[in-house]
Amino acid sequence: MKLLKAKRWLSIQVHPNDEYAIKNENEPWGKNEAWYFLECDTETKIINGVSVKSKQELVDAIESGEIEKVLNFSKISKGDFIYLRAGTVHALGPGALTLEVQQTSDLTYRLYDWGSNRELHLNKALDVIDFDNPVSEVVKLGDAFSSPYFKISKVGKESEIEGFSVLFLLEKSTIDGDPLNEYSCVVIPPDSMVHFEGSCIEFRLGEFWKKWIRTDRGL
């Protein structure tokens, strides 16, 4: 989990799924992630997928210097949420304070970096882009979201929260009567229960992680 605040466009990138990471990178899993937008300027946008349907069309756009013409731009506002499946081309634009949660992985393939000299990973990026489902939906988080990798829910007002979970506070709140500031992050240990008052986003592990952790600890 991390907080992101971009002053300019970040690199256009894509992440591999579990199968590709295991087969080609000798890693145990790939990288799916999600963004929740805490603060946004009025014109904040993200790159969310591509409009072309094949590798060759994307290569042609890159080589001709017209990649921006085949990118899908999504306007976002405070409280928006997007689940970025592995294989989704994406980039964060300036003007948003963004809460990111992801599989624990550094597997990132940069497709384009706005003239920077950093290394690109075009061949691997083309291998993993999901051209059949290139765009992810931007939604309001609502009460809950669930994927195989993490479960996310909004908690408001007064609640009893059971561990194991991670809370990210959206306003000044209290846990068992102790005051905490907005944007604090709190880990609720396994085998525990806390009394929460305020507003937060709660993160829990998805079903994918059961084979990696001790289930007898209530994780």
C-alpha positions in Angstrom: 0.0 0.0 0.0 1.3 3.5 -0.8 0.3 7.1 -1.4 1.1 8.6 -4.8 1.1 12.3 -5.7 2.3 13.0 -9.2 3.4 16.4 -10.3 3.6 15.3 -14.0 2.5 12.2 -16.0 4.1 9.1 -14.7 5.4 6.4 -17.1 2.9 4.4 -19.2 3.2 0.9 -17.9 1.7 -2.5 -17.6 2.1 -5.4 -15.2 2.1 -9.2 -15.9 -0.4 -11.7 -14.5 0.5 -14.6 -12.2 1.0 -17.1 -15.1 3.4 -14.9 -17.0 5.4 -13.9 -13.9 5.9 -17.5 -12.9 6.8 -18.7 -16.4 9.0 -15.8 -17.5 10.3 -13.9 -14.4 10.7 -16.7 -11.9 8.4 -14.8 -9.5 5.6 -16.4 -7.5 2.9 -14.0 -8.7 2.2 -11.1 -11.0 0.8 -7.7 -10.2 -2.8 -6.6 -9.9 -3.5 -3.3 -8.2 -6.1 -0.7 -7.4 -6.3 3.1 -7.1 -8.6 5.1 -4.8 -8.5 8.8 -5.4 -8.4 10.8 -2.2 -8.0 14.3 -3.7 -8.2 15.5 -7.3 -7.8 18.7 -9.3 -10.8 19.5 -11.6 -9.0 18.3 -14.7 -7.2 15.2 -13.4 -7.0 12.3 -15.7 -5.4 8.9 -15.9 -4.4 6.6 -18.7 -6.6 3.6 -18.6 -6.0 1.1 -21.4 -5.6 1.4 -25.2 -8.0 1.7 -28.1 -6.1 -0.6 -30.5 -6.8 -4.3 -30.7 -3.4 -5.8 -31.6 0.3 -5.6 -30.8 1.2 -4.4 -34.3 -1.2 -1.4 -34.1 0.3 -0.3 -30.9 3.9 -0.8 -32.2 3.0 1.3 -35.2 1.6 4.1 -33.0 4.8 4.1 -30.8 7.2 4.1 -33.8 5.3 6.9 -35.5 5.3 9.0 -32.3 1.5 8.9 -32.0 1.0 6.7 -29.0 -1.1 9.3 -27.3 -3.7 8.9 -30.1 -4.3 5.3 -29.1 -4.5 5.7 -25.3 -7.7 5.8 -23.4 -7.9 8.8 -21.0 -10.3 8.6 -18.1 -11.2 11.7 -16.1 -11.3 11.1 -12.4 -12.6 12.8 -9.3 -12.4 12.5 -5.5 -13.8 9.2 -4.3 -13.3 7.3 -7.6 -11.9 3.8 -7.6 -10.3 1.7 -10.3 -9.2 -1.9 -10.2 -6.2 -2.2 -12.6 -6.1 -5.8 -13.7 -2.7 -7.2 -14.8 -2.5 -6.5 -18.5 -4.1 -3.1 -18.3 -2.0 -0.2 -19.7 -2.1 2.6 -17.3 -0.4 5.8 -16.0 -1.2 8.3 -13.3 -1.6 11.9 -14.3 -0.8 15.1 -12.2 -3.2 16.5 -9.7 -4.4 13.5 -7.7 -3.5 12.2 -4.3 -3.9 8.5 -4.8 -4.1 5.5 -2.5 -2.6 2.4 -4.2 -2.9 -1.2 -3.1 -1.2 -4.0 -5.0 0.2 -7.5 -5.0 3.7 -7.3 -3.5 5.7 -7.2 -6.7 8.1 -4.9 -8.6 7.3 -6.3 -12.0 6.6 -3.3 -14.1 7.1 -3.0 -17.9 7.4 0.6 -19.1 5.8 1.1 -22.5 6.5 4.9 -22.8 8.1 7.4 -20.5 7.5 10.9 -22.0 11.1 11.3 -23.3 12.9 10.1 -20.2 16.1 8.1 -20.6 14.8 5.3 -18.3 14.8 1.8 -19.7 11.7 0.7 -21.6 10.4 -2.9 -21.8 8.5 -2.9 -25.0 8.6 -6.6 -25.9 7.5 -7.8 -22.4 4.8 -5.1 -22.3 3.4 -6.2 -25.6 3.4 -9.8 -24.4 1.2 -9.1 -21.4 -1.2 -6.4 -22.5 -4.7 -7.6 -22.5 -6.0 -6.4 -25.9 -9.3 -8.3 -25.4 -10.2 -6.3 -22.3 -8.0 -3.2 -22.5 -10.0 -0.8 -20.3 -10.9 -0.9 -16.6 -14.0 0.7 -15.2 -13.7 3.8 -13.0 -16.4 3.6 -10.3 -17.3 4.9 -6.9 -16.1 2.4 -4.3 -19.5 2.0 -2.7 -19.6 -0.4 0.2 -17.1 -3.1 -0.9 -14.9 -4.5 -3.7 -13.5 -8.0 -3.8 -10.8 -9.6 -6.0 -8.8 -12.8 -5.6 -5.9 -10.6 -4.2 -7.5 -8.1 -1.8 -10.8 -7.1 -0.4 -11.6 -3.4 0.1 -14.5 -1.9 1.9 -15.5 1.6 3.2 -16.3 1.8 6.9 -18.2 4.7 8.3 -19.5 5.9 11.7 -19.2 3.4 14.5 -18.1 -0.2 13.9 -16.5 -3.2 15.5 -13.6 -4.3 13.2 -11.9 -7.7 13.5 -8.3 -8.4 12.5 -6.4 -9.2 10.4 -6.9 -6.0 8.4 -5.4 -2.7 7.5 -7.3 0.6 7.9 -6.6 3.8 6.0 -8.4 6.7 7.7 -10.3 9.1 5.5 -10.9 11.6 8.4 -9.9 12.1 12.0 -11.1 8.9 13.8 -10.7 6.9 17.0 -9.7 3.3 17.6 -10.6 2.0 21.0 -11.0 5.7 22.0 -7.5 6.7 20.9 -7.6 9.6 18.4 -5.8 9.3 15.0 -5.3 11.8 12.2 -6.7 11.7 8.7 -4.7 9.5 6.3 -3.2 7.5 9.1 -2.7 3.8 8.4 -3.4 1.2 11.1 -2.8 -2.5 11.1 -5.3 -4.5 13.1 -3.5 -7.8 14.2 -5.0 -11.2 13.9 -7.2 -12.5 16.8 -8.1 -9.0 17.8 -11.2 -6.7 17.7 -11.3 -2.9 17.9 -14.0 -0.3 18.3 -13.8 2.2 15.4 -15.4 5.6 15.1 -14.9 7.7 12.0 -14.4 6.9 8.3 -11.9 4.6 6.7 -11.1 2.2 4.0 -10.5 -1.4 5.2 -8.2 -3.8 3.3 -8.1 -7.5 3.8 -6.3 -10.3 2.0 -8.1 -12.1 -0.8 -8.5 -15.8 -1.3 -5.3 -16.0 -3.4 -3.1 -15.6 -0.3 -4.5 -18.6 1.6 -1.9 -20.9 0.2 0.9 -18.6 1.4 -0.1 -17.8 4.9 -1.0 -19.6 8.2 -4.8 -19.9 8.2 -4.8 -21.0 11.8 -3.9 -17.4 12.7 -7.2 -16.0 11.3 -5.6 -14.3 8.3 
